[in-house]
Amino acid sequence: MTLKLYAFPPSPRSFKVLWAAHHLGIDYELALVDLTKGAQRAPAYTTLNPNARAPSIEDRGFVLWESNAIVEYLASLKPDSGILPQETHARLAITKWLYWESAHWDPACAVFVFERVVKRLFRTGEPDERELARGTQLFERAAKVLDSELQKHRYVAGDRFTAADLSVGADMCAAAMAEYPLEGFAGIRRWSDEICALPSWQKTAAMQRPPGS
Ligand SMILES: N[C@@H](CCC(=O)N[C@@H](CS)C(=O)NCC(=O)O)C(=O)O
């Protein structure tokens, strides 16, 4: 039975797991959770994911939510990909970035996504300048750390593309629309250009666009 991936492709957390599946060459069946229609709150979905959020997966009876846990699961299906090594130190050098993404990077990016993209999509008002100022502080503090790594090496956790790039990089799918304040972070911009050119990224980005556009 094919792995079922519940996702809303325009959202960065869903983008992350779709991109991971594409990068790893994992077959899946997409179950659209249309956030614009409140599908995340349908009882059939909250039975799977009581948070009423996307994404989630179901694989032969195994249900999992939280996008970074899903990336780890998908990586475990393709151990030879090398994106999440088995050896403890090597693995944790990558896992720490998945925690960092959840705790620092995603919340900073999410302020811009909410204020400049979600509010427009749902027609719920103008961006709140105080929220954007708070987001800028969060973003700059986290971006400084990421940029310093990306000034030293090609990818987030070293010279190889890993699950850390999938996790941290997925947030870049909204960078242009949400206008992240990236001016002072040349390392992040260089890396972002590189990951956005990957075929697996392009395939995922195409799912964000309405058909025919
Ligand atoms: N920490 C979760 C966050 C999931 C999340 O917040 N998803 C958003 C879309 S990006 C969602 O489903 N929002 C719907 C809602 O809040 O009603 C993850 O990484 O999977």
PDBQT file of the ligand as one rigid body, heavy atoms in Angstrom, charges set to zero:
ROOT
HETATM    1  N1  LIG A 301       4.727  21.997  14.064  1.00  0.00    +0.000 N 
HETATM    2  C1  LIG A 301       3.803  21.555  13.050  1.00  0.00    +0.000 C 
HETATM    3  C2  LIG A 301       3.049  22.762  12.555  1.00  0.00    +0.000 C 
HETATM    4  C3  LIG A 301       1.933  22.380  11.597  1.00  0.00    +0.000 C 
HETATM    5  C4  LIG A 301       1.091  23.599  11.242  1.00  0.00    +0.000 C 
HETATM    6  O1  LIG A 301       0.954  24.556  12.013  1.00  0.00    +0.000 OA
HETATM    7  N2  LIG A 301       0.489  23.563  10.047  1.00  0.00    +0.000 N 
HETATM    8  C5  LIG A 301      -0.304  24.667   9.601  1.00  0.00    +0.000 C 
HETATM    9  C6  LIG A 301      -0.094  24.924   8.130  1.00  0.00    +0.000 C 
HETATM   10  S1  LIG A 301       1.555  25.426   7.754  1.00  0.00    +0.000 SA
HETATM   11  C7  LIG A 301      -1.779  24.300   9.754  1.00  0.00    +0.000 C 
HETATM   12  O2  LIG A 301      -2.180  23.184   9.492  1.00  0.00    +0.000 OA
HETATM   13  N3  LIG A 301      -2.608  25.272  10.169  1.00  0.00    +0.000 N 
HETATM   14  C8  LIG A 301      -4.008  25.078  10.239  1.00  0.00    +0.000 C 
HETATM   15  C9  LIG A 301      -4.637  25.700  11.455  1.00  0.00    +0.000 C 
HETATM   16  O3  LIG A 301      -3.887  26.202  12.310  1.00  0.00    +0.000 OA
HETATM   17  O4  LIG A 301      -5.862  25.675  11.531  1.00  0.00    +0.000 OA
HETATM   18  C10 LIG A 301       4.567  20.838  11.937  1.00  0.00    +0.000 C 
HETATM   19  O5  LIG A 301       5.729  21.197  11.698  1.00  0.00    +0.000 OA
HETATM   20  O6  LIG A 301       4.010  19.912  11.315  1.00  0.00    +0.000 OA
ENDROOT
TORSDOF 0
